[in-house]
Amino acid sequence: MFGPYYRVGDPPDVLRKIVESGELWGASPQHIFRSDTPKVKAFAGNLPKGVQGFEFETPVAPDAGCVPGKPTWSDGRPGVVVKGGYARIEVHVLKEVVLS
């Protein structure tokens, strides 16, 4: 398994779908790292304390040459499925934090 990795900013209903499905999806990056290629995006390491989000591990290695600390998973890698404009990888959620 690769990880831990974490994501922040996903609303609780999306987090629940990720936990139930065991899949994490990603669209094409926008803003600074803009690309036309759909990618699952995350941060490397453990979920910081006091932050809403989730920590996970995956059997899928991240892309080579990612921005340090910001792994991505895109098409062409074993274990990455692209369907309907989204990249998807299998994940196992280790910890989830929902702040009220």
TORDOSE-470614 format. One record per residue: chain; x, y, z of N, C-alpha, C in turn. Coordinates in steps of 0.05 Angstrom, whole numbers, plus 5000, padded with zeros to 4 digits. Atoms other than C-alpha are relative to their C-alpha. Layout:
c|n_u|n_v|n_w|ca_u|ca_v|ca_w|c_u|c_v|c_w
A|X|Y|Z|X|Y|Z|X|Y|Z
...
This chain:
c|n_u|n_v|n_w|ca_u|ca_v|ca_w|c_u|c_v|c_w
A|5017|4976|5000|5000|5000|5000|5018|5025|5000
A|4986|4974|5001|5022|5072|4986|4984|5019|5018
A|5013|4981|4982|5008|5128|5035|5015|5002|5026
A|5026|4987|5001|4987|5158|5079|4999|5025|4983
A|5006|4976|5014|4956|5213|5038|4975|5012|5013
A|5024|4988|4989|4901|5262|5056|4988|5020|4981
A|5016|4980|5015|4847|5306|5026|4985|5017|5019
A|5017|4981|4985|4812|5367|5053|4981|5013|4981
A|5019|4985|5016|4752|5405|5029|4977|4985|4989
A|5023|5016|5010|4707|5347|5010|4977|5002|5021
A|5023|4998|4981|4637|5357|5041|4994|4972|5011
A|5006|5026|4987|4612|5303|5089|4985|4980|4983
A|5015|5019|5017|4564|5272|5037|5019|4987|4980
A|4980|5011|5019|4622|5263|4988|5019|4981|5015
A|4983|5017|4983|4666|5235|5043|4987|4973|5005
A|5015|5025|4995|4612|5184|5059|5001|4982|4976
A|4999|5016|5025|4610|5162|4986|5027|4988|4995
A|4973|5010|5003|4685|5154|4984|5005|4976|5019
A|4997|5022|4981|4685|5111|5047|4984|4976|4991
A|5017|5023|5008|4627|5068|5022|5009|4987|4974
A|4992|5011|5026|4653|5059|4951|5029|4990|4999
A|4972|5007|5001|4727|5053|4966|5014|5012|4976
A|4988|4987|5024|4740|5098|4906|5003|5030|5005
A|4996|4971|5000|4769|5168|4901|5002|5009|4971
A|5002|4990|5028|4754|5208|4838|5014|5027|4999
A|4989|4974|5004|4788|5268|4808|4995|5009|4971
A|5004|4988|5027|4773|5315|4750|5026|5013|4991
A|4977|4986|5010|4821|5355|4708|5007|5023|5018
A|4991|4978|4983|4862|5403|4751|4994|5027|4988
A|5004|4972|5008|4845|5477|4747|5020|5018|5014
A|4984|4980|4987|4881|5540|4769|5030|4997|4993
A|4971|5000|5005|4957|5537|4777|5010|4975|4985
A|4991|5025|5013|4966|5464|4757|4981|4990|4979
A|5021|5006|5020|4915|5467|4701|5010|4978|4980
A|4995|5022|5018|4912|5405|4656|4974|4991|4988
A|5023|5012|5012|4864|5372|4609|4997|4971|5008
A|5000|5028|4992|4880|5304|4639|4987|4997|5028
A|5012|5004|4974|4835|5280|4695|5020|4987|5019
A|4981|5010|4980|4875|5266|4759|4987|5000|5027
A|5006|5000|4971|4861|5245|4830|5022|5016|5013
A|4980|4983|4987|4895|5296|4874|4998|4997|5031
A|4999|5003|4971|4917|5293|4947|5025|5015|5011
A|4976|4990|4987|4969|5316|4997|5014|4975|5012
A|4985|5022|4988|5025|5270|5022|5001|5004|5030
A|4997|4999|4971|5027|5252|5096|4973|4996|5015
A|5023|5003|4983|4978|5251|5153|4982|5025|5001
A|5019|4978|4997|4915|5293|5160|5008|5017|5024
A|4993|4983|4977|4934|5353|5203|4977|5001|5021
A|5020|4999|4978|4899|5358|5271|4983|5025|4997
A|5018|4978|5000|4838|5402|5274|4990|5008|4972
A|5008|4994|5028|4826|5399|5198|4979|4980|4992
A|5020|5018|5011|4764|5370|5165|5011|4987|4975
A|4991|5015|5023|4782|5316|5115|5003|4971|5006
A|4996|5028|4995|4805|5245|5109|5028|4992|4992
A|4973|5011|5005|4869|5205|5109|4995|4972|4987
A|5004|5025|5014|4877|5145|5062|5026|4987|4991
A|4978|5014|5014|4923|5093|5032|4988|4987|4975
A|5009|5011|5025|4919|5062|4963|5020|4980|4990
A|4982|5018|5012|4948|5003|4926|5013|5011|4974
A|4991|4988|5025|4962|5050|4867|5022|5020|5005
A|4978|4981|4997|5029|5085|4863|4993|5026|4987
A|5005|4974|5013|5025|5160|4849|5016|5004|4975
A|4986|4993|5024|5048|5190|4784|5029|5008|5007
A|4972|4990|4997|5123|5201|4776|5001|5029|4993
A|4996|4972|5007|5146|5273|4775|4979|5019|5011
A|5020|4983|4988|5090|5302|4818|5013|5024|5014
A|4991|4978|4983|5097|5368|4854|5005|4988|5028
A|4994|5012|4974|5131|5349|4920|4978|5006|5020
A|5021|4998|4980|5079|5336|4974|4971|5000|4989
A|5027|4999|5012|5021|5337|4924|4998|4978|4978
A|5002|5022|5020|5014|5268|4892|4975|5001|4983
A|5023|5003|5018|4968|5256|4833|5001|4972|4988
A|5003|5026|5013|4943|5194|4798|4984|5005|4974
A|5012|4994|5025|4927|5199|4724|5001|4975|4981
A|5003|5022|5019|4911|5154|4664|5027|4990|4990
A|4975|5012|5009|4964|5107|4639|5015|4985|5021
A|4987|5014|4978|4982|5080|4707|4983|4976|5008
A|5016|5022|4990|4962|5011|4731|4984|5007|5024
A|5018|4994|4977|4902|5017|4778|4985|5026|4997
A|5015|4975|5005|4878|5084|4750|4980|4995|4977
A|5021|5003|5020|4811|5081|4713|4990|5028|4993
A|5012|4974|5009|4787|5141|4672|4974|4993|4986
A|5027|5005|5011|4713|5142|4658|4983|5025|5005
A|5017|4977|4997|4665|5199|4645|5014|5026|5007
A|4985|4975|4994|4719|5252|4650|5013|5000|5028
A|4988|5001|4973|4743|5229|4719|5020|4977|5002
A|4981|5021|4993|4804|5190|4742|4991|4988|5026
A|5009|5014|4975|4789|5138|4796|5021|4981|5009
A|4982|5019|4988|4832|5099|4844|4987|4987|5024
A|5010|5014|4977|4818|5048|4898|5014|5012|5025
A|4989|4989|4975|4828|5076|4969|4989|4985|5024
A|5008|5010|4974|4824|5052|5040|5002|5023|5019
A|5000|4976|4982|4803|5109|5087|5010|4991|5027
A|4988|5006|4974|4845|5107|5150|4988|5016|5023
A|5011|4981|4980|4815|5167|5186|4983|5020|4986
A|5017|4979|5011|4759|5216|5173|4993|5019|5023
A|5007|4980|4980|4746|5281|5210|4980|5019|4988
A|5021|4982|5008|4682|5320|5202|4995|5019|5024
A|5004|4980|4979|4679|5385|5242|4973|5011|4999
A|5027|4989|5000|4612|5412|5264|5001|5030|5005
